[in-house]
Amino acid sequence: MPRDIINLVCQDCKRKNYTTTKNKRRTPDKLEFKKYCSFCGHHTLHKEAK
């Protein structure tokens, strides 16, 4: 199965906030989204965790 479940980590507080799926064949790079962090209280950059 090419789709894997990944965690998105806030770059400010380093906490795992979101999970999503990703097709590793089409997007081999790490994902980056600007999402709301409930711990920080504002929108921050979230990157794919290892």
N, C-alpha and C positions, 0 to 999 in steps of 0.2 A: 504494500500500500504506500503510495508516494506522499500522502498527506500526513504530517506529523503535528502533534499538539505542542505548542510552544508557550512560554511565559513571557510577558512583557514587564520589564522592570523600570521603575521611575529613575531617572538619572540624578535627581536631586536627593531623594531620601533613600534610594536603593532598595525599595520594597516592591515585592511582586504584587501587582494590582490586577492584571488582566491575563486571560488565557485566550488563545486563538489557534487556528490551524493554518498550515502553510504547505504549499506544494514545493517540495525541495528540488524537483526537477526544473520547474520554471523560475523559481527565485532562490538561487543558491546563496545570495547575500543575506545579511541579517536585516530584519525588518525594523523600521523606525516609524513611530506614529507620535503625533502630538495629541495627548489624551489628558483627561481630568484625573488628578491624583487626589483621592479623598484624604490622604494623610497630610499632604502639603497644602491643600485647599485651593489650588489653582491648576491651570493647564501646564503640563511639563512634557518634555520629550521622554518617550518610553521606547526602550530598545529591547530586542530579543535577547533573552538570557542564554547562557551556555547550556 
